[in-house]
Amino acid sequence: MKVLVLYDYPPSPAGLATQGDLLHRGLQELGIDVHSVHFESGQEKEWYYRWFEPDVVVGVGYWGHTPHLVLHPQRYGVQPVPWLVADGYMANYHEVLEALPLILVTSRWVKSVYIRDGLSGKNIEVLPVGCDTDSFVPRDKNDPKVLAVREALGVAPDQIMILTVGGDAASKGAQEVMQALALIDTKAPDWKYVCKVWPQPRTQQQNLLDMQLAAQLGIDKNVVYTTNVISRNFMPYLLSACDIYAAPSRLEGFGMIQVEAGACGKPVIGIKAMGMLDTMVHGENAFLASIAQEVRIRETLAGAESGHEVGHRVVFKRPRTVDYRASVHDIAGYLMQLMQDATLRKNMGEAGRKRAVENFDYRVIAKRFVAIICEKLGIS
């Protein structure tokens, strides 16, 4: 089997790039003949089609990337298999995607979104995102590299460090976490809440709003926002520095960092919805807060990414859920349990490590990929 993987290559620290890179690594370690190329690089992709002659071209992205992931390889007679996440609402390419023999998605929830938006689902298979469980491992809290992270963030040795990581923090549920912390502040052990966000223009205003909320809640002295560029090499130590990983996300097609936190032996607070229903087990490796609110829309604007003119208006027959909000009271209760009980944190962290290794190790995912390709496409 010869596989060409399309993603943001060479890989940046972003989620989709990591998803593609770990699939490449897993296939390579299985002895599969595999190469990677940037999904938008038409000339280089064509070069690979001509000399490498791949049996399958796997493209990591979302439905809006269909021209790069599906139409381009089809133009050269190569079999595309997109590996997709969801992005709110699928506004185009229904016919193209429905005609494919195989589509991979990252969770059962992502599959349900594509079916909701018009695909039959008969050609959709779930393939989770891989995790590098050799790098994301439990580390002693006195490891000098872990201590250095906490010191740099201003977290004292005796403080409980709660962590949220994302492109922005609000989409990962940080505002709900802050409201929960404000509820338990006077009763909880000494704590520090760290939000690691990616430095980019779209998050600057959101970060300001988040910090304003922290000030209004009276907890701003215990909330740290850090916006440095970091690499994947640093992430395992950042996760190891925390005591609790809290990300009851508003929209989550898989939850890669939640899985990585579990691989590092950390308990997770999430939301009982979306991709986390595939990755987290309530009461075992995570506490999943109930849904307090579903944000629904009756119409949206679609543009060039969906093949429409800018400002094209789409009106839904039924309102579409585009966002969730986790219960603040549930989060508060789960935080108190974990903050007050080191043994509980340890046990849930051990369960998270076990689940990550058994179900989401990148080599396990690569084997699943090969099995699906062999079964569904007859390629060996």
C-alpha positions as CSV (number, residue, x, y, z in Angstrom):
1,M,0.0,0.0,0.0
2,K,1.3,3.4,-1.0
3,V,-0.3,6.4,0.9
4,L,0.1,10.1,0.3
5,V,-1.0,12.3,3.3
6,L,-2.2,15.8,2.7
7,Y,-2.1,18.3,5.6
8,D,-0.4,21.4,6.9
9,Y,3.1,20.1,6.1
10,P,5.8,20.5,7.4
11,P,3.7,20.3,10.5
12,S,2.9,23.3,12.7
13,P,1.8,22.7,16.3
14,A,-1.8,23.0,15.3
15,G,-4.3,20.2,15.7
16,L,-4.9,19.3,12.1
17,A,-1.2,19.3,11.3
18,T,-0.5,17.0,14.3
19,Q,-3.3,14.7,13.2
20,G,-1.7,14.3,9.8
21,D,1.8,14.0,11.1
22,L,1.0,11.3,13.6
23,L,-0.8,9.2,10.9
24,H,2.3,9.5,8.7
25,R,4.5,8.3,11.6
26,G,2.2,5.5,12.5
27,L,2.0,4.2,8.9
28,Q,5.8,4.6,8.5
29,E,6.4,2.5,11.6
30,L,4.1,-0.2,10.2
31,G,6.2,-0.4,7.1
32,I,3.7,1.4,4.8
33,D,5.2,3.3,1.9
34,V,4.0,6.9,2.9
35,H,4.8,10.5,2.0
36,S,3.3,13.8,3.1
37,V,2.8,17.1,1.3
38,H,1.0,20.4,2.1
39,F,-2.6,20.1,1.2
40,E,-2.7,23.4,-0.8
41,S,0.5,22.7,-2.8
42,G,-0.9,21.8,-6.2
43,Q,2.4,21.4,-8.0
44,E,4.0,19.3,-5.3
45,K,0.9,17.1,-5.0
46,E,1.0,16.5,-8.8
47,W,4.7,15.6,-8.6
48,Y,3.9,12.9,-6.0
49,Y,0.9,11.6,-8.1
50,R,3.2,11.2,-11.1
51,W,6.2,9.4,-9.6
52,F,4.9,7.9,-6.4
53,E,1.6,6.7,-7.8
54,P,-0.2,6.4,-4.4
55,D,-3.0,3.9,-4.0
56,V,-4.8,6.4,-1.7
57,V,-4.5,10.1,-0.9
58,V,-5.6,10.9,2.7
59,G,-6.4,14.5,3.2
60,V,-6.8,16.0,6.7
61,G,-9.2,19.0,7.0
62,Y,-12.9,19.9,6.9
63,W,-15.5,20.0,4.1
64,G,-14.4,23.4,2.9
65,H,-11.0,21.9,1.9
66,T,-12.7,19.5,-0.6
67,P,-11.1,21.2,-3.6
68,H,-7.6,20.5,-2.2
69,L,-8.3,17.1,-0.6
70,V,-10.7,15.5,-3.0
71,L,-11.1,17.3,-6.4
72,H,-7.4,17.8,-7.0
73,P,-6.4,14.1,-6.6
74,Q,-9.5,13.1,-8.6
75,R,-8.3,15.2,-11.5
76,Y,-5.2,13.1,-11.8
77,G,-7.0,9.7,-11.3
78,V,-5.9,9.2,-7.7
79,Q,-8.3,7.8,-5.0
80,P,-8.9,10.5,-2.3
81,V,-10.0,9.6,1.2
82,P,-10.7,12.8,3.2
83,W,-10.3,12.6,7.0
84,L,-12.6,15.4,8.2
85,V,-13.5,17.4,11.2
86,A,-16.8,19.4,11.5
87,D,-17.0,23.1,11.2
88,G,-20.4,24.3,12.2
89,Y,-22.4,23.7,9.0
90,M,-21.6,21.9,5.8
91,A,-22.6,24.3,3.1
92,N,-21.3,22.7,-0.1
93,Y,-19.7,19.7,-1.8
94,H,-22.5,17.3,-0.8
95,E,-22.6,15.6,-4.2
96,V,-18.8,15.3,-4.4
97,L,-18.5,13.8,-0.9
98,E,-21.5,11.5,-1.2
99,A,-20.0,9.9,-4.3
100,L,-16.8,8.9,-2.5
101,P,-16.3,5.3,-1.5
102,L,-14.9,6.3,1.9
103,I,-14.8,9.4,4.1
104,L,-13.1,9.3,7.5
105,V,-14.3,11.5,10.4
106,T,-12.8,12.0,13.9
107,S,-15.8,11.0,16.0
108,R,-19.3,9.8,16.0
109,W,-20.5,13.3,16.6
110,V,-18.7,14.6,13.5
111,K,-20.4,11.9,11.5
112,S,-23.8,12.9,12.9
113,V,-23.1,16.6,11.9
114,Y,-22.4,15.5,8.3
115,I,-25.5,13.4,8.2
116,R,-27.5,16.3,9.7
117,D,-26.3,18.5,6.9
118,G,-27.2,16.2,4.0
119,L,-24.9,13.3,3.6
120,S,-26.3,9.8,3.9
121,G,-23.4,8.5,6.1
122,K,-23.2,5.2,4.3
123,N,-19.6,5.9,3.2
124,I,-18.5,7.5,6.5
125,E,-16.2,5.7,9.0
126,V,-15.0,7.0,12.4
127,L,-11.2,7.1,12.8
128,P,-10.0,8.9,16.0
129,V,-7.0,11.2,16.1
130,G,-3.8,9.6,17.3
131,C,-1.8,10.6,20.4
132,D,2.0,10.3,20.9
133,T,1.9,8.3,24.1
134,D,5.7,8.1,24.2
135,S,5.9,11.9,24.6
136,F,2.8,12.5,26.5
137,V,3.5,10.5,29.6
138,P,3.0,11.0,33.4
139,R,5.9,12.9,34.9
140,D,6.9,13.5,38.5
141,K,5.8,16.9,39.7
142,N,9.4,17.5,40.9
143,D,10.8,16.9,37.5
144,P,13.0,20.0,36.9
145,K,11.3,20.6,33.5
146,V,7.9,20.5,35.0
147,L,8.9,22.7,37.9
148,A,10.3,25.2,35.5
149,V,6.9,25.5,33.7
150,R,5.1,26.2,36.9
151,E,7.7,28.7,38.0
152,A,7.5,30.5,34.7
153,L,3.7,30.7,35.0
154,G,3.8,32.0,38.6
155,V,2.2,28.9,40.1
156,A,3.4,28.1,43.6
157,P,4.3,24.5,44.6
158,D,1.3,24.2,46.9
159,Q,-1.2,25.7,44.5
160,I,-3.6,23.6,42.4
161,M,-3.0,24.4,38.8
162,I,-6.0,24.2,36.5
163,L,-5.2,24.4,32.7
164,T,-7.0,25.1,29.5
165,V,-5.3,25.1,26.1
166,G,-6.7,26.3,22.8
167,G,-6.5,28.6,19.9
168,D,-8.6,30.8,22.2
169,A,-9.8,29.9,25.7
170,A,-13.5,30.8,25.5
171,S,-14.2,28.2,22.8
172,K,-12.7,25.6,25.2
173,G,-15.1,26.6,27.9
174,A,-12.8,28.9,29.9
175,Q,-15.5,31.4,30.7
176,E,-17.6,28.6,32.2
177,V,-14.6,27.4,34.2
178,M,-14.0,30.9,35.5
179,Q,-17.6,31.2,36.6
180,A,-17.3,27.9,38.4
181,L,-14.1,28.9,40.1
182,A,-15.7,32.1,41.3
183,L,-18.5,30.0,42.9
184,I,-16.0,27.8,44.9
185,D,-13.2,30.3,45.4
186,T,-13.6,30.8,49.2
187,K,-14.1,27.1,49.9
188,A,-11.5,25.6,47.5
189,P,-7.7,25.0,48.2
190,D,-5.4,27.7,46.9
191,W,-5.5,27.6,43.0
192,K,-4.3,29.2,39.8
193,Y,-6.1,29.0,36.5
194,V,-3.8,29.1,33.4
195,C,-5.2,29.6,29.9
196,K,-2.7,28.9,27.1
197,V,-3.9,30.5,23.9
198,W,-2.4,30.9,20.5
199,P,-1.2,34.4,19.6
200,Q,-3.3,35.5,16.6
201,P,-5.4,38.6,15.8
202,R,-8.7,36.9,16.2
203,T,-8.1,35.9,19.8
204,Q,-6.8,39.3,21.1
205,Q,-10.3,40.7,21.6
206,Q,-11.6,37.4,23.1
207,N,-8.7,37.3,25.5
208,L,-9.6,40.9,26.7
209,L,-13.2,39.9,27.2
210,D,-12.1,36.8,29.1
211,M,-9.9,38.8,31.4
212,Q,-12.6,41.4,31.9
213,L,-14.9,38.6,33.1
214,A,-12.2,37.3,35.5
215,A,-12.0,40.8,37.0
216,Q,-15.8,41.1,37.3
217,L,-15.8,37.8,39.1
218,G,-13.1,38.9,41.4
219,I,-10.7,36.1,40.5
220,D,-8.3,37.9,38.1
221,K,-5.4,37.7,40.4
222,N,-5.6,33.9,40.1
223,V,-6.1,33.8,36.4
224,V,-3.1,33.7,34.0
225,Y,-3.3,34.1,30.2
226,T,-0.3,33.2,28.3
227,T,-0.1,33.8,24.5
228,N,3.4,32.6,23.6
229,V,4.1,30.5,20.5
230,I,5.0,27.0,21.7
231,S,6.0,23.8,20.0
232,R,4.8,20.2,20.4
233,N,8.0,19.5,22.4
234,F,6.8,21.8,25.2
235,M,3.2,20.6,25.3
236,P,3.8,17.4,27.4
237,Y,5.6,19.5,30.1
238,L,2.8,22.1,30.1
239,L,0.2,19.4,30.6
240,S,2.4,17.7,33.2
241,A,2.6,20.9,35.2
242,C,-1.1,21.1,35.8
243,D,-3.2,19.2,38.4
244,I,-6.5,19.3,36.5
245,Y,-7.1,19.8,32.7
246,A,-10.4,21.7,32.3
247,A,-11.8,22.1,28.8
248,P,-15.6,21.8,28.7
249,S,-15.5,22.9,25.1
250,R,-18.3,24.8,23.4
251,L,-17.5,22.9,20.1
252,E,-15.3,19.9,20.0
253,G,-15.1,17.3,17.2
254,F,-12.6,15.1,19.0
255,G,-10.7,16.7,21.9
256,M,-7.0,16.0,21.1
257,I,-5.6,17.9,24.1
258,Q,-8.0,16.2,26.5
259,V,-6.7,12.9,25.3
260,E,-3.1,14.1,25.6
261,A,-3.8,15.3,29.1
262,G,-5.1,11.9,30.0
263,A,-2.0,10.3,28.5
264,C,0.0,12.6,30.9
265,G,-2.0,11.1,33.8
266,K,-4.2,14.2,34.4
267,P,-7.9,14.1,35.2
268,V,-10.1,16.0,32.7
269,I,-13.2,18.1,33.1
270,G,-15.2,18.2,29.8
271,I,-18.7,18.4,28.6
272,K,-21.2,15.5,28.1
273,A,-21.5,16.1,24.3
274,M,-19.8,15.9,20.9
275,G,-16.4,14.2,20.5
276,M,-15.8,13.9,24.2
277,L,-18.4,11.1,24.3
278,D,-15.9,9.0,22.3
279,T,-12.7,9.9,24.2
280,M,-13.8,10.5,27.8
281,V,-15.6,8.2,30.2
282,H,-17.5,10.1,32.9
283,G,-16.3,9.1,36.4
284,E,-13.4,7.1,35.1
285,N,-10.9,9.4,33.3
286,A,-13.0,12.6,33.3
287,F,-15.9,14.4,34.8
288,L,-18.3,15.5,32.0
289,A,-20.5,18.4,32.9
290,S,-24.1,18.4,31.6
291,I,-25.2,20.7,28.8
292,A,-26.7,23.9,30.2
293,Q,-27.4,25.5,26.8
294,E,-27.4,24.8,23.1
295,V,-26.8,27.8,20.9
296,R,-28.9,27.5,17.8
297,I,-29.2,29.6,14.7
298,R,-31.9,29.8,12.0
299,E,-29.7,31.2,9.3
300,T,-26.1,31.8,8.4
301,L,-23.9,33.5,5.8
302,A,-21.8,31.4,3.4
303,G,-19.0,32.6,1.2
304,A,-16.2,31.6,-1.1
305,E,-15.2,28.7,1.1
306,S,-18.5,27.0,0.2
307,G,-18.5,28.0,-3.4
308,H,-21.0,30.9,-3.0
309,E,-20.6,34.6,-3.5
310,V,-19.6,36.5,-0.4
311,G,-22.6,37.1,1.9
312,H,-24.8,34.3,0.5
313,R,-27.6,33.7,3.0
314,V,-28.7,30.2,4.0
315,V,-32.0,29.8,5.9
316,F,-32.5,26.4,7.7
317,K,-35.7,24.5,7.8
318,R,-35.0,23.7,11.4
319,P,-32.6,25.7,13.8
320,R,-29.1,24.2,13.9
321,T,-27.1,23.8,17.1
322,V,-23.7,25.5,16.5
323,D,-22.4,25.7,20.1
324,Y,-22.8,24.2,23.5
325,R,-22.4,25.6,27.0
326,A,-21.5,23.3,30.0
327,S,-23.2,23.6,33.3
328,V,-21.3,26.0,35.6
329,H,-22.6,24.3,38.7
330,D,-21.5,20.9,37.4
331,I,-18.0,22.2,36.7
332,A,-17.8,23.8,40.1
333,G,-18.8,20.6,41.8
334,Y,-16.3,18.5,39.9
335,L,-13.5,21.0,40.4
336,M,-14.1,20.9,44.2
337,Q,-14.0,17.1,44.2
338,L,-10.7,17.0,42.3
339,M,-9.1,19.9,44.1
340,Q,-9.7,18.4,47.5
341,D,-8.8,14.8,46.7
342,A,-5.3,14.0,45.4
343,T,-6.1,10.3,45.4
344,L,-9.0,10.9,43.1
345,R,-6.9,13.0,40.7
346,K,-4.3,10.2,40.7
347,N,-6.8,7.4,40.0
348,M,-8.6,9.3,37.2
349,G,-5.2,10.3,35.7
350,E,-4.1,6.6,35.7
351,A,-7.4,5.7,34.0
352,G,-6.8,8.4,31.4
353,R,-3.3,7.1,30.7
354,K,-4.6,3.6,30.2
355,R,-7.4,4.7,27.9
356,A,-5.1,6.9,25.8
357,V,-2.6,4.1,25.3
358,E,-5.1,1.4,24.5
359,N,-7.4,3.4,22.2
360,F,-5.7,6.5,20.8
361,D,-1.9,5.7,20.5
362,Y,-0.9,6.9,17.0
363,R,0.3,3.3,16.2
364,V,-3.1,1.9,17.1
365,I,-4.8,4.5,14.9
366,A,-2.5,3.7,12.0
367,K,-3.4,0.0,12.2
368,R,-7.1,1.0,12.3
369,F,-6.6,3.1,9.2
370,V,-4.9,0.3,7.3
371,A,-7.7,-2.1,8.3
372,I,-10.4,0.3,7.1
373,I,-8.7,1.0,3.8
374,C,-8.3,-2.7,3.1
375,E,-11.9,-3.5,4.0
376,K,-13.6,-0.6,2.3
377,L,-11.4,0.0,-0.7
378,G,-9.9,-3.4,-1.2
379,I,-6.4,-2.0,-1.2
380,S,-3.7,-4.2,0.4
